Amino acid sequence: MGLKTSKQMKVMSTRPEASKDDAHELMPKWLKAEMPELYSSMKTLVPMIAVKYFTPDSSWTWYGVEFDGEDLLWGLVVGFEQELGYFSLRELETARGKLGLRIERDLYFPPTPLEDLA
């Protein structure tokens, strides 16, 4: 992924320690406060992925770049295909994998430029 930008380092320094966070809380208050608003990345040259969600018992992964403040996220979805699009936080909260496991937030995922994954 390369060297971290000063913006990435600043965001990482404001995040709580992973050991104090809950991976099943998909949008904690601190993350909700730091997520860019929906459509704000259209004004930036390098959109940043702020959050990663994954299924521990499947190969699906969701990378959130923007959030509408309530339910809708925009970002990269990696499943059967890799595509940019919208996904619902509520749907992620209710979805279960093949073994019945809940979707989790990656507690150790650092903010990453979208271009590094897309």
Buried (B, 14 or more C-beta within 10 A) or exposed (E): EEEBEEEBEEBEEEBEEEEEBEBEEBBBEEBEEBBBEBEBBEEEEEBBBBBBBBBEBBEBBBBBBBBBEEBBBBBBBBEEEEEEEEBEBEEBBEBEBEEEBBBBBBBEBBBBBBEEBB
